[in-house]
Amino acid sequence: MLDREVKKNTALLAMLGDDPKKEKKTVAPKVQRDPRKENPRSYERNRGRGGTKPMSYYLPDNIIKLLNVKAAQEGKTKSELVLEGLQYVLREELKAKEG
C-alpha cells in the first residue's frame, strides 16, 4: 500500500531520486574494441615479433654500453643479444645440473 502512495506522490519520488517527469537516459552498451583491427601496425609493433612478449628489465649503464657496442659489431638488436645471452646461460645451467 505504501508503494502505491509513493508512486502517486511525484514530490516524494523526486526526493527519492526517481522523478517521473525527468526523461530517463538510456546508456548505450559498451562496444568491445579490437586493437588489432583498429591499428594493426601499432598493435604488432608493441607486441614483439615471433611470439615474444614485451617485458621491462633494468640494466646497469655498463651493460647497456656493452650491448650497444656488440649490437653495432654484429648488426643485431640489443633485444636479440639479450635473448641469445639468456638462452646460453640458461642452457649451460641446466646442463650443469643434469650432469
C-alpha positions in Angstrom: 0.0 0.0 0.0 2.8 2.4 0.8 4.4 1.6 -2.6 1.2 2.8 -4.3 1.2 6.0 -2.3 4.8 6.7 -3.1 4.3 6.1 -6.8 1.4 8.6 -6.8 3.3 11.3 -5.0 5.6 12.9 -7.5 7.2 15.2 -4.9 8.2 12.2 -2.8 9.5 10.4 -5.9 11.6 13.4 -6.8 13.1 13.4 -3.2 14.0 9.8 -3.6 15.7 10.5 -6.9 13.1 8.9 -9.2 11.4 11.9 -10.9 8.8 10.7 -13.4 8.8 14.0 -15.3 12.5 13.6 -15.9 13.4 11.7 -19.1 15.3 8.6 -18.3 18.6 8.3 -20.2 19.4 5.0 -21.8 23.0 4.0 -21.7 24.4 2.5 -24.9 26.1 -0.8 -24.3 29.9 -0.8 -24.4 31.3 -1.8 -27.7 34.3 -4.2 -27.4 37.2 -2.7 -29.3 39.7 -4.9 -31.1 43.1 -3.1 -31.2 44.3 -5.5 -33.9 41.7 -4.2 -36.3 41.8 -0.6 -35.3 45.6 -0.1 -35.8 47.3 -3.3 -36.8 50.8 -1.8 -37.4 50.9 -0.3 -33.9 49.5 -3.5 -32.3 52.2 -5.6 -33.9 55.0 -3.1 -33.1 54.1 -3.1 -29.4 53.7 -6.9 -29.1 57.2 -8.1 -30.2 58.0 -10.5 -33.0 57.9 -14.2 -33.3 55.6 -14.8 -30.3 57.6 -12.7 -27.9 56.1 -10.7 -25.1 57.2 -7.3 -24.0 58.9 -7.2 -20.7 60.9 -4.5 -18.9 64.1 -5.0 -17.0 66.6 -2.5 -15.6 70.2 -2.9 -16.7 73.3 -1.0 -15.4 74.8 1.6 -17.7 78.0 -0.5 -18.4 75.9 -3.5 -19.7 73.9 -1.1 -21.9 77.1 0.3 -23.4 78.5 -3.2 -24.0 75.2 -4.2 -25.7 75.4 -1.2 -27.9 78.9 -2.0 -29.0 78.2 -5.7 -29.6 74.9 -4.8 -31.5 76.9 -2.5 -33.8 79.6 -5.1 -34.4 77.2 -7.9 -35.2 74.4 -6.0 -36.8 71.8 -7.2 -34.3 69.4 -5.5 -31.9 70.1 -5.3 -28.2 67.0 -7.4 -27.7 68.4 -10.2 -29.9 71.7 -10.1 -28.0 69.9 -10.3 -24.6 67.8 -13.2 -25.7 70.8 -15.1 -27.1 72.7 -14.4 -23.8 69.9 -15.6 -21.6 69.4 -18.7 -23.7 73.0 -19.6 -23.5 73.3 -19.0 -19.7 70.1 -21.0 -19.0 71.1 -23.9 -21.2 74.6 -24.1 -19.5 73.0 -24.0 -16.1 70.6 -26.8 -17.0 73.4 -28.9 -18.4 75.4 -28.4 -15.2 72.5 -29.5 -13.1 71.9 -32.6 -15.2 75.5 -33.8 -15.3 
